[in-house]
């Protein structure tokens, strides 16, 4: 079993204490994102976990726990998102210099093969055009060179709630391209990104993109990557595609232990946080000692997890 921690929230940034408490207990509870009354118990015992995939924009709070994780026998790697958008689009993130420093520190701690850089999502607006992306990507490549060997790029997926959030910024003078997949310069941009990544000895891949960019050196990627797990730790499995992800997603099956509407970064393009005020309230109500990251029903049932947990796919 692979643990995803997490597509739904930034566990390393905001819930690392809770995560380590659950690691020490060997189990956690996860409410179904579509039915909060359905609670899954997920084993976190090292003998049952092939690997943990962390997703984060600021894993700094997690770094102090990594030695303990390894001493306990856990295998893990990071999907580390590093963009450089205006603060109005990503209001809850540390300044870029600090985030780059964290990236480098993390790589020194666990090795460059276990830190995957995500330049994700690619957003087009009147403040972030193609030339801005080319310049930013090259700058970040120069800063992160040697700290990672792989970068994943992804074009913004315009979910309905994402579009609603972005539309609000028109009054602030920021106008977004609501058809980024069809941008007339997308092939030119990706070609430049592929060229730059190669100059800095980074393999580049896409995440769940409908376009075929293999002719310009960008292959489809797998964020939860069984092949990488096998390469790093010699674990061979018949890794199956996750049926709960998008059709174009190449990720292996995993158990996500996060909860939507709990991330405080406030990124306006986020698909997992519908309401930042709800996320802030849930963060205040969260207990690091709870069996679940958040969820009233799951926290109420923490004392009888084995009896009351219900399995679900997700």
C-alpha positions as a Python dict, from the first residue, in 0.01 Angstrom:
ca = {
    (1, 'X'): (0, 0, 0),
    (2, 'X'): (118, 351, -86),
    (3, 'X'): (14, 638, 140),
    (4, 'X'): (-58, 973, -25),
    (5, 'X'): (-4, 1260, 219),
    (6, 'X'): (-179, 1435, 57),
    (7, 'X'): (-346, 1559, -258),
    (8, 'X'): (-621, 1709, -42),
    (9, 'X'): (-415, 1927, 189),
    (10, 'X'): (-57, 2017, 279),
    (11, 'X'): (15, 1774, 564),
    (12, 'X'): (389, 1854, 589),
    (13, 'X'): (319, 2229, 620),
    (14, 'X'): (28, 2226, 865),
    (15, 'X'): (-27, 1879, 1011),
    (16, 'X'): (315, 1722, 1058),
    (17, 'X'): (261, 1679, 1434),
    (18, 'X'): (-68, 1497, 1372),
    (19, 'X'): (96, 1283, 1105),
    (20, 'X'): (379, 1173, 1333),
    (21, 'X'): (134, 1095, 1613),
    (22, 'X'): (-55, 866, 1374),
    (23, 'X'): (268, 706, 1253),
    (24, 'X'): (353, 619, 1614),
    (25, 'X'): (3, 475, 1662),
    (26, 'X'): (23, 283, 1335),
    (27, 'X'): (-319, 385, 1205),
    (28, 'X'): (-540, 679, 1119),
    (29, 'X'): (-900, 747, 1027),
    (30, 'X'): (-1000, 917, 704),
    (31, 'X'): (-1349, 1048, 627),
    (32, 'X'): (-1474, 981, 277),
    (33, 'X'): (-1455, 1315, 89),
    (34, 'X'): (-1798, 1248, -60),
    (35, 'X'): (-1966, 1115, 255),
    (36, 'X'): (-1829, 1233, 590),
    (37, 'X'): (-2027, 963, 773),
    (38, 'X'): (-1823, 693, 602),
    (39, 'X'): (-1496, 653, 787),
    (40, 'X'): (-1198, 447, 671),
    (41, 'X'): (-931, 312, 897),
    (42, 'X'): (-597, 318, 716),
    (43, 'X'): (-300, 122, 845),
    (44, 'X'): (24, 317, 876),
    (45, 'X'): (230, 27, 1006),
    (46, 'X'): (568, 19, 830),
    (47, 'X'): (532, -345, 727),
    (48, 'X'): (212, -257, 539),
    (49, 'X'): (328, 69, 380),
    (50, 'X'): (544, 36, 69),
    (51, 'X'): (605, 410, 55),
    (52, 'X'): (469, 747, 160),
    (53, 'X'): (436, 1021, -100),
    (54, 'X'): (430, 1368, 53),
    (55, 'X'): (280, 1660, -141),
    (56, 'X'): (378, 2005, -18),
    (57, 'X'): (454, 2367, -94),
    (58, 'X'): (631, 2418, 237),
    (59, 'X'): (755, 2095, 400),
    (60, 'X'): (981, 2280, 645),
    (61, 'X'): (789, 2163, 958),
    (62, 'X'): (827, 1800, 845),
    (63, 'X'): (1204, 1799, 802),
    (64, 'X'): (1277, 1755, 1174),
    (65, 'X'): (1074, 1431, 1174),
    (66, 'X'): (1236, 1261, 876),
    (67, 'X'): (1512, 1087, 1070),
    (68, 'X'): (1254, 930, 1299),
    (69, 'X'): (1050, 817, 1000),
    (70, 'X'): (1351, 647, 848),
    (71, 'X'): (1454, 492, 1181),
    (72, 'X'): (1105, 341, 1204),
    (73, 'X'): (1151, 181, 863),
    (74, 'X'): (941, 407, 640),
    (75, 'X'): (1022, 485, 279),
    (76, 'X'): (912, 819, 141),
    (77, 'X'): (966, 1084, -121),
    (78, 'X'): (833, 1435, -181),
    (79, 'X'): (632, 1602, -454),
    (80, 'X'): (741, 1959, -387),
    (81, 'X'): (552, 2238, -567),
    (82, 'X'): (764, 2541, -643),
    (83, 'X'): (616, 2826, -846),
    (84, 'X'): (675, 3199, -815),
    (85, 'X'): (339, 3364, -863),
    (86, 'X'): (238, 3704, -725),
    (87, 'X'): (152, 3693, -355),
    (88, 'X'): (-208, 3780, -442),
    (89, 'X'): (-241, 3433, -599),
    (90, 'X'): (-56, 3243, -325),
    (91, 'X'): (-103, 3457, -12),
    (92, 'X'): (-17, 3196, 250),
    (93, 'X'): (328, 3092, 130),
    (94, 'X'): (666, 3199, 267),
    (95, 'X'): (877, 3424, 45),
    (96, 'X'): (1037, 3247, -251),
    (97, 'X'): (1393, 3271, -112),
    (98, 'X'): (1289, 3081, 200),
    (99, 'X'): (1104, 2816, -1),
    (100, 'X'): (1406, 2758, -223),
    (101, 'X'): (1620, 2722, 88),
    (102, 'X'): (1378, 2464, 227),
    (103, 'X'): (1394, 2272, -101),
    (104, 'X'): (1772, 2259, -88),
    (105, 'X'): (1773, 2159, 281),
    (106, 'X'): (1524, 1880, 213),
    (107, 'X'): (1729, 1750, -78),
    (108, 'X'): (2043, 1743, 135),
    (109, 'X'): (1851, 1549, 398),
    (110, 'X'): (1696, 1277, 183),
    (111, 'X'): (1873, 1296, -154),
    (112, 'X'): (1784, 1463, -482),
    (113, 'X'): (1610, 1152, -623),
    (114, 'X'): (1351, 1174, -347),
    (115, 'X'): (1252, 1536, -408),
    (116, 'X'): (1046, 1588, -724),
    (117, 'X'): (996, 1949, -827),
    (118, 'X'): (648, 2041, -947),
    (119, 'X'): (615, 2352, -1163),
    (120, 'X'): (242, 2329, -1128),
    (121, 'X'): (0, 2465, -1230),
    (122, 'X'): (94, 2674, -1530),
    (123, 'X'): (-144, 2970, -1525),
    (124, 'X'): (-179, 3229, -1798),
    (125, 'X'): (-294, 3577, -1703),
    (126, 'X'): (-215, 3938, -1780),
    (127, 'X'): (45, 3911, -1501),
    (128, 'X'): (185, 3568, -1592),
    (129, 'X'): (236, 3540, -1967),
    (130, 'X'): (460, 3301, -2158),
    (131, 'X'): (771, 3514, -2121),
    (132, 'X'): (716, 3539, -1747),
    (133, 'X'): (697, 3158, -1723),
    (134, 'X'): (1011, 3111, -1930),
    (135, 'X'): (1203, 3357, -1714),
    (136, 'X'): (1071, 3220, -1385),
    (137, 'X'): (1131, 2857, -1479),
    (138, 'X'): (1491, 2926, -1579),
    (139, 'X'): (1555, 3113, -1255),
    (140, 'X'): (1410, 2830, -1046),
    (141, 'X'): (1609, 2571, -1243),
    (142, 'X'): (1928, 2760, -1167),
    (143, 'X'): (1842, 2773, -796),
    (144, 'X'): (1738, 2408, -770),
    (145, 'X'): (2004, 2254, -993),
    (146, 'X'): (2164, 1960, -815),
    (147, 'X'): (1883, 1942, -559),
    (148, 'X'): (1650, 1746, -787),
    (149, 'X'): (1680, 1547, -1106),
    (150, 'X'): (1317, 1567, -1209),
    (151, 'X'): (1057, 1836, -1272),
    (152, 'X'): (688, 1785, -1343),
    (153, 'X'): (490, 2050, -1530),
    (154, 'X'): (115, 2076, -1546),
    (155, 'X'): (-126, 2319, -1708),
    (156, 'X'): (-405, 2456, -1488),
    (157, 'X'): (-716, 2235, -1475),
    (158, 'X'): (-1012, 2469, -1463),
    (159, 'X'): (-1256, 2308, -1220),
    (160, 'X'): (-1579, 2503, -1163),
    (161, 'X'): (-1475, 2622, -817),
    (162, 'X'): (-1131, 2716, -949),
    (163, 'X'): (-1290, 2932, -1217),
    (164, 'X'): (-1517, 3098, -961),
    (165, 'X'): (-1218, 3186, -745),
    (166, 'X'): (-1020, 3324, -1036),
    (167, 'X'): (-1308, 3530, -1172),
    (168, 'X'): (-1312, 3731, -849),
    (169, 'X'): (-970, 3873, -933),
    (170, 'X'): (-1094, 4062, -1236),
    (171, 'X'): (-1193, 4347, -1004),
    (172, 'X'): (-829, 4357, -888),
    (173, 'X'): (-699, 4393, -1242),
    (174, 'X'): (-594, 4029, -1290),
    (175, 'X'): (-750, 3855, -1589),
    (176, 'X'): (-695, 3484, -1644),
    (177, 'X'): (-699, 3270, -1954),
    (178, 'X'): (-985, 3026, -1893),
    (179, 'X'): (-875, 2794, -2175),
    (180, 'X'): (-507, 2741, -2083),
    (181, 'X'): (-487, 2398, -2246),
    (182, 'X'): (-562, 2565, -2581),
    (183, 'X'): (-331, 2863, -2540),
    (184, 'X'): (-176, 2937, -2884),
    (185, 'X'): (173, 2949, -2733),
    (186, 'X'): (153, 2641, -2511),
    (187, 'X'): (376, 2428, -2736),
    (188, 'X'): (630, 2711, -2759),
    (189, 'X'): (632, 2745, -2381),
    (190, 'X'): (669, 2374, -2310),
    (191, 'X'): (947, 2348, -2568),
    (192, 'X'): (1137, 2623, -2387),
    (193, 'X'): (1078, 2456, -2050),
    (194, 'X'): (1203, 2123, -2184),
    (195, 'X'): (1514, 2289, -2327),
    (196, 'X'): (1586, 2469, -2000),
    (197, 'X'): (1530, 2157, -1788),
    (198, 'X'): (1780, 1970, -2006),
    (199, 'X'): (2037, 2244, -1963),
    (200, 'X'): (2016, 2190, -1587),
    (201, 'X'): (2022, 1807, -1611),
    (202, 'X'): (1658, 1763, -1509),
    (203, 'X'): (1418, 1512, -1660),
    (204, 'X'): (1087, 1677, -1738),
    (205, 'X'): (741, 1519, -1754),
    (206, 'X'): (376, 1623, -1753),
    (207, 'X'): (99, 1544, -1506),
    (208, 'X'): (-229, 1416, -1653),
    (209, 'X'): (-211, 1625, -1970),
    (210, 'X'): (-419, 1542, -2277),
    (211, 'X'): (-152, 1670, -2515),
    (212, 'X'): (131, 1450, -2642),
    (213, 'X'): (453, 1643, -2592),
    (214, 'X'): (697, 1355, -2633),
    (215, 'X'): (825, 1507, -2960),
    (216, 'X'): (969, 1800, -2762),
    (217, 'X'): (1116, 1580, -2489),
    (218, 'X'): (835, 1584, -2233),
    (219, 'X'): (682, 1246, -2149),
    (220, 'X'): (372, 1169, -1939),
    (221, 'X'): (464, 1138, -1573),
    (222, 'X'): (343, 948, -1268),
    (223, 'X'): (342, 1139, -941),
    (224, 'X'): (269, 830, -732),
    (225, 'X'): (527, 629, -917),
    (226, 'X'): (570, 256, -865),
    (227, 'X'): (871, 253, -1095),
    (228, 'X'): (1045, 513, -880),
    (229, 'X'): (966, 316, -565),
    (230, 'X'): (1116, 7, -724),
    (231, 'X'): (1425, 203, -835),
    (232, 'X'): (1480, 360, -492),
    (233, 'X'): (1405, 63, -268),
    (234, 'X'): (1386, -247, -487),
    (235, 'X'): (1017, -309, -417),
    (236, 'X'): (859, -482, -714),
    (237, 'X'): (482, -494, -746),
    (238, 'X'): (231, -514, -1028),
    (239, 'X'): (151, -146, -976),
    (240, 'X'): (-205, -77, -1087),
    (241, 'X'): (-332, 257, -1210),
    (242, 'X'): (-541, 438, -950),
    (243, 'X'): (-905, 404, -1066),
    (244, 'X'): (-1011, 698, -849),
    (245, 'X'): (-796, 951, -1034),
    (246, 'X'): (-854, 1120, -1367),
    (247, 'X'): (-840, 910, -1683),
    (248, 'X'): (-513, 1068, -1795),
    (249, 'X'): (-349, 1031, -1453),
    (250, 'X'): (-77, 765, -1454),
    (251, 'X'): (-44, 734, -1076),
    (252, 'X'): (-38, 400, -901),
    (253, 'X'): (-315, 322, -651),
    (254, 'X'): (-272, 480, -310),
    (255, 'X'): (-461, 570, 7),
    (256, 'X'): (-494, 944, 62),
    (257, 'X'): (-513, 1036, 431),
    (258, 'X'): (-588, 1407, 390),
    (259, 'X'): (-910, 1607, 417),
    (260, 'X'): (-1031, 1877, 178),
    (261, 'X'): (-1078, 2235, 299),
    (262, 'X'): (-798, 2216, 555),
    (263, 'X'): (-505, 2385, 375),
    (264, 'X'): (-417, 2741, 475),
    (265, 'X'): (-197, 2843, 183),
    (266, 'X'): (-496, 3016, 23),
    (267, 'X'): (-385, 2960, -338),
    (268, 'X'): (-667, 3096, -550),
    (269, 'X'): (-637, 2818, -809),
    (270, 'X'): (-663, 2535, -554),
    (271, 'X'): (-898, 2246, -633),
    (272, 'X'): (-898, 2102, -279),
    (273, 'X'): (-988, 2413, -79),
    (274, 'X'): (-1326, 2552, -169),
    (275, 'X'): (-1343, 2806, 113),
    (276, 'X'): (-1042, 2944, 296),
    (277, 'X'): (-1253, 3054, 593),
    (278, 'X'): (-1375, 2697, 639),
    (279, 'X'): (-1014, 2576, 614),
    (280, 'X'): (-907, 2820, 885),
    (281, 'X'): (-1188, 2710, 1115),
    (282, 'X'): (-1104, 2345, 1061),
    (283, 'X'): (-739, 2417, 1136),
    (284, 'X'): (-840, 2584, 1465),
    (285, 'X'): (-1065, 2289, 1552),
    (286, 'X'): (-806, 2031, 1453),
    (287, 'X'): (-639, 1825, 1723),
    (288, 'X'): (-295, 1671, 1670),
    (289, 'X'): (-406, 1390, 1901),
    (290, 'X'): (-711, 1296, 1696),
    (291, 'X'): (-723, 976, 1494),
    (292, 'X'): (-838, 1180, 1194),
    (293, 'X'): (-685, 1496, 1052),
    (294, 'X'): (-1030, 1651, 1064),
    (295, 'X'): (-1390, 1536, 1070),
    (296, 'X'): (-1628, 1552, 1363),
    (297, 'X'): (-1773, 1206, 1306),
    (298, 'X'): (-1434, 1045, 1258),
    (299, 'X'): (-1295, 1215, 1569),
    (300, 'X'): (-1600, 1106, 1770),
    (301, 'X'): (-1538, 748, 1658),
    (302, 'X'): (-1168, 748, 1730),
    (303, 'X'): (-1209, 533, 2039),
    (304, 'X'): (-1367, 248, 1845),
    (305, 'X'): (-1189, 276, 1513),
    (306, 'X'): (-1172, -92, 1424),
    (307, 'X'): (-1540, -147, 1491),
    (308, 'X'): (-1674, 162, 1321),
    (309, 'X'): (-1436, 217, 1030),
    (310, 'X'): (-1584, 163, 685),
    (311, 'X'): (-1363, 103, 386),
    (312, 'X'): (-1399, 317, 80),
    (313, 'X'): (-1200, 380, -237),
    (314, 'X'): (-1016, 710, -236),
}
